[in-house]
Structures are given as structure tokens and as C-alpha cells.
């Protein structure tokens, strides 16, 4: 996915979220923070599980 957002872009929209966080919680937080469709699409494509840190989210996005 060539136009995948970089981890810094994604974390900018997840600021203040408490970990561990579910995929749905991550998507909700990003929407509340005004994330663009690139970031939301990236989060939609990660596995549906609990993420224990920003690094885990970034890894899942880069693997998706």
C-alpha cells in the first residue's frame, strides 16, 4: 500500500487513547481527532484485536 500513512501521522490522531485499546477504539479515537481517510483506511485494515501500545498499532499498519 504505497499511500499508507506513516506511524507519526497515525499516532497524531490517537493521542490520549488508553492502551490496551481495541481496533474499534482506535478507529473511534482517530475519527474524533479528525483523521483523514488514509489514516482511517489503514486502521480499518489492521487485525481485530487489542493493541497494547502505539508501537503495536504501527507494526500492524505496516504489516497490513
Chimera marker file (.cmm) of the C-alpha trace (Angstrom):
<marker_set name="trace">
<marker id="1" x="0.000" y="0.000" z="0.000" r="1" g="1" b="0" radius="0.5"/>
<marker id="2" x="2.085" y="2.881" z="-1.311" r="1" g="1" b="0" radius="0.5"/>
<marker id="3" x="-0.050" y="5.655" z="0.162" r="1" g="1" b="0" radius="0.5"/>
<marker id="4" x="-0.136" y="4.217" z="3.690" r="1" g="1" b="0" radius="0.5"/>
<marker id="5" x="0.170" y="6.924" z="6.329" r="1" g="1" b="0" radius="0.5"/>
<marker id="6" x="3.376" y="6.894" z="8.313" r="1" g="1" b="0" radius="0.5"/>
<marker id="7" x="3.316" y="5.936" z="12.023" r="1" g="1" b="0" radius="0.5"/>
<marker id="8" x="3.713" y="9.548" z="13.135" r="1" g="1" b="0" radius="0.5"/>
<marker id="9" x="0.605" y="10.594" z="11.184" r="1" g="1" b="0" radius="0.5"/>
<marker id="10" x="-1.385" y="7.762" z="12.736" r="1" g="1" b="0" radius="0.5"/>
<marker id="11" x="-0.201" y="8.416" z="16.299" r="1" g="1" b="0" radius="0.5"/>
<marker id="12" x="-1.068" y="12.103" z="15.928" r="1" g="1" b="0" radius="0.5"/>
<marker id="13" x="-4.725" y="11.065" z="15.670" r="1" g="1" b="0" radius="0.5"/>
<marker id="14" x="-4.510" y="8.521" z="18.501" r="1" g="1" b="0" radius="0.5"/>
<marker id="15" x="-3.160" y="10.925" z="21.104" r="1" g="1" b="0" radius="0.5"/>
<marker id="16" x="-4.735" y="10.455" z="24.520" r="1" g="1" b="0" radius="0.5"/>
<marker id="17" x="-6.031" y="6.936" z="23.910" r="1" g="1" b="0" radius="0.5"/>
<marker id="18" x="-5.538" y="4.479" z="26.762" r="1" g="1" b="0" radius="0.5"/>
<marker id="19" x="-3.789" y="1.203" z="25.949" r="1" g="1" b="0" radius="0.5"/>
<marker id="20" x="-4.619" y="-1.597" z="25.664" r="1" g="1" b="0" radius="0.5"/>
<marker id="21" x="-7.108" y="-0.474" z="23.027" r="1" g="1" b="0" radius="0.5"/>
<marker id="22" x="-9.320" y="-2.413" z="20.638" r="1" g="1" b="0" radius="0.5"/>
<marker id="23" x="-9.331" y="-1.836" z="16.906" r="1" g="1" b="0" radius="0.5"/>
<marker id="24" x="-12.770" y="-0.193" z="17.238" r="1" g="1" b="0" radius="0.5"/>
<marker id="25" x="-11.496" y="2.139" z="19.972" r="1" g="1" b="0" radius="0.5"/>
<marker id="26" x="-8.556" y="3.152" z="17.788" r="1" g="1" b="0" radius="0.5"/>
<marker id="27" x="-10.845" y="3.916" z="14.844" r="1" g="1" b="0" radius="0.5"/>
<marker id="28" x="-13.262" y="5.870" z="17.056" r="1" g="1" b="0" radius="0.5"/>
<marker id="29" x="-10.439" y="7.930" z="18.554" r="1" g="1" b="0" radius="0.5"/>
<marker id="30" x="-8.979" y="8.681" z="15.130" r="1" g="1" b="0" radius="0.5"/>
<marker id="31" x="-12.401" y="9.810" z="13.848" r="1" g="1" b="0" radius="0.5"/>
<marker id="32" x="-12.879" y="12.071" z="16.884" r="1" g="1" b="0" radius="0.5"/>
<marker id="33" x="-9.458" y="13.592" z="16.219" r="1" g="1" b="0" radius="0.5"/>
<marker id="34" x="-10.353" y="14.349" z="12.603" r="1" g="1" b="0" radius="0.5"/>
<marker id="35" x="-8.205" y="11.697" z="10.919" r="1" g="1" b="0" radius="0.5"/>
<marker id="36" x="-8.241" y="11.688" z="7.125" r="1" g="1" b="0" radius="0.5"/>
<marker id="37" x="-9.404" y="8.734" z="5.035" r="1" g="1" b="0" radius="0.5"/>
<marker id="38" x="-5.833" y="7.448" z="4.589" r="1" g="1" b="0" radius="0.5"/>
<marker id="39" x="-5.418" y="7.006" z="8.341" r="1" g="1" b="0" radius="0.5"/>
<marker id="40" x="-8.913" y="5.569" z="8.814" r="1" g="1" b="0" radius="0.5"/>
<marker id="41" x="-8.432" y="3.104" z="5.945" r="1" g="1" b="0" radius="0.5"/>
<marker id="42" x="-5.123" y="1.977" z="7.447" r="1" g="1" b="0" radius="0.5"/>
<marker id="43" x="-6.771" y="1.370" z="10.834" r="1" g="1" b="0" radius="0.5"/>
<marker id="44" x="-9.689" y="-0.455" z="9.193" r="1" g="1" b="0" radius="0.5"/>
<marker id="45" x="-7.199" y="-2.903" z="7.651" r="1" g="1" b="0" radius="0.5"/>
<marker id="46" x="-5.428" y="-3.972" z="10.857" r="1" g="1" b="0" radius="0.5"/>
<marker id="47" x="-6.403" y="-7.224" z="12.611" r="1" g="1" b="0" radius="0.5"/>
<marker id="48" x="-9.344" y="-7.010" z="15.016" r="1" g="1" b="0" radius="0.5"/>
<marker id="49" x="-7.623" y="-7.420" z="18.379" r="1" g="1" b="0" radius="0.5"/>
<marker id="50" x="-6.371" y="-5.496" z="21.406" r="1" g="1" b="0" radius="0.5"/>
<marker id="51" x="-3.276" y="-3.342" z="20.887" r="1" g="1" b="0" radius="0.5"/>
<marker id="52" x="-1.080" y="-2.742" z="23.909" r="1" g="1" b="0" radius="0.5"/>
<marker id="53" x="0.992" y="0.189" z="22.639" r="1" g="1" b="0" radius="0.5"/>
<marker id="54" x="1.425" y="2.730" z="19.845" r="1" g="1" b="0" radius="0.5"/>
<marker id="55" x="4.256" y="0.550" z="18.512" r="1" g="1" b="0" radius="0.5"/>
<marker id="56" x="1.885" y="-2.431" z="18.185" r="1" g="1" b="0" radius="0.5"/>
<marker id="57" x="-0.528" y="-0.279" z="16.163" r="1" g="1" b="0" radius="0.5"/>
<marker id="58" x="2.262" y="0.978" z="13.917" r="1" g="1" b="0" radius="0.5"/>
<marker id="59" x="3.514" y="-2.569" z="13.332" r="1" g="1" b="0" radius="0.5"/>
<marker id="60" x="0.014" y="-3.796" z="12.455" r="1" g="1" b="0" radius="0.5"/>
<marker id="61" x="-0.481" y="-0.938" z="9.981" r="1" g="1" b="0" radius="0.5"/>
<marker id="62" x="2.828" y="-1.597" z="8.258" r="1" g="1" b="0" radius="0.5"/>
<marker id="63" x="2.042" y="-5.333" z="8.054" r="1" g="1" b="0" radius="0.5"/>
<marker id="64" x="-1.499" y="-4.853" z="6.726" r="1" g="1" b="0" radius="0.5"/>
<link id1="1" id2="2" r="1" g="1" b="0" radius="0.2"/>
<link id1="2" id2="3" r="1" g="1" b="0" radius="0.2"/>
<link id1="3" id2="4" r="1" g="1" b="0" radius="0.2"/>
<link id1="4" id2="5" r="1" g="1" b="0" radius="0.2"/>
<link id1="5" id2="6" r="1" g="1" b="0" radius="0.2"/>
<link id1="6" id2="7" r="1" g="1" b="0" radius="0.2"/>
<link id1="7" id2="8" r="1" g="1" b="0" radius="0.2"/>
<link id1="8" id2="9" r="1" g="1" b="0" radius="0.2"/>
<link id1="9" id2="10" r="1" g="1" b="0" radius="0.2"/>
<link id1="10" id2="11" r="1" g="1" b="0" radius="0.2"/>
<link id1="11" id2="12" r="1" g="1" b="0" radius="0.2"/>
<link id1="12" id2="13" r="1" g="1" b="0" radius="0.2"/>
<link id1="13" id2="14" r="1" g="1" b="0" radius="0.2"/>
<link id1="14" id2="15" r="1" g="1" b="0" radius="0.2"/>
<link id1="15" id2="16" r="1" g="1" b="0" radius="0.2"/>
<link id1="16" id2="17" r="1" g="1" b="0" radius="0.2"/>
<link id1="17" id2="18" r="1" g="1" b="0" radius="0.2"/>
<link id1="18" id2="19" r="1" g="1" b="0" radius="0.2"/>
<link id1="19" id2="20" r="1" g="1" b="0" radius="0.2"/>
<link id1="20" id2="21" r="1" g="1" b="0" radius="0.2"/>
<link id1="21" id2="22" r="1" g="1" b="0" radius="0.2"/>
<link id1="22" id2="23" r="1" g="1" b="0" radius="0.2"/>
<link id1="23" id2="24" r="1" g="1" b="0" radius="0.2"/>
<link id1="24" id2="25" r="1" g="1" b="0" radius="0.2"/>
<link id1="25" id2="26" r="1" g="1" b="0" radius="0.2"/>
<link id1="26" id2="27" r="1" g="1" b="0" radius="0.2"/>
<link id1="27" id2="28" r="1" g="1" b="0" radius="0.2"/>
<link id1="28" id2="29" r="1" g="1" b="0" radius="0.2"/>
<link id1="29" id2="30" r="1" g="1" b="0" radius="0.2"/>
<link id1="30" id2="31" r="1" g="1" b="0" radius="0.2"/>
<link id1="31" id2="32" r="1" g="1" b="0" radius="0.2"/>
<link id1="32" id2="33" r="1" g="1" b="0" radius="0.2"/>
<link id1="33" id2="34" r="1" g="1" b="0" radius="0.2"/>
<link id1="34" id2="35" r="1" g="1" b="0" radius="0.2"/>
<link id1="35" id2="36" r="1" g="1" b="0" radius="0.2"/>
<link id1="36" id2="37" r="1" g="1" b="0" radius="0.2"/>
<link id1="37" id2="38" r="1" g="1" b="0" radius="0.2"/>
<link id1="38" id2="39" r="1" g="1" b="0" radius="0.2"/>
<link id1="39" id2="40" r="1" g="1" b="0" radius="0.2"/>
<link id1="40" id2="41" r="1" g="1" b="0" radius="0.2"/>
<link id1="41" id2="42" r="1" g="1" b="0" radius="0.2"/>
<link id1="42" id2="43" r="1" g="1" b="0" radius="0.2"/>
<link id1="43" id2="44" r="1" g="1" b="0" radius="0.2"/>
<link id1="44" id2="45" r="1" g="1" b="0" radius="0.2"/>
<link id1="45" id2="46" r="1" g="1" b="0" radius="0.2"/>
<link id1="46" id2="47" r="1" g="1" b="0" radius="0.2"/>
<link id1="47" id2="48" r="1" g="1" b="0" radius="0.2"/>
<link id1="48" id2="49" r="1" g="1" b="0" radius="0.2"/>
<link id1="49" id2="50" r="1" g="1" b="0" radius="0.2"/>
<link id1="50" id2="51" r="1" g="1" b="0" radius="0.2"/>
<link id1="51" id2="52" r="1" g="1" b="0" radius="0.2"/>
<link id1="52" id2="53" r="1" g="1" b="0" radius="0.2"/>
<link id1="53" id2="54" r="1" g="1" b="0" radius="0.2"/>
<link id1="54" id2="55" r="1" g="1" b="0" radius="0.2"/>
<link id1="55" id2="56" r="1" g="1" b="0" radius="0.2"/>
<link id1="56" id2="57" r="1" g="1" b="0" radius="0.2"/>
<link id1="57" id2="58" r="1" g="1" b="0" radius="0.2"/>
<link id1="58" id2="59" r="1" g="1" b="0" radius="0.2"/>
<link id1="59" id2="60" r="1" g="1" b="0" radius="0.2"/>
<link id1="60" id2="61" r="1" g="1" b="0" radius="0.2"/>
<link id1="61" id2="62" r="1" g="1" b="0" radius="0.2"/>
<link id1="62" id2="63" r="1" g="1" b="0" radius="0.2"/>
<link id1="63" id2="64" r="1" g="1" b="0" radius="0.2"/>
</marker_set>
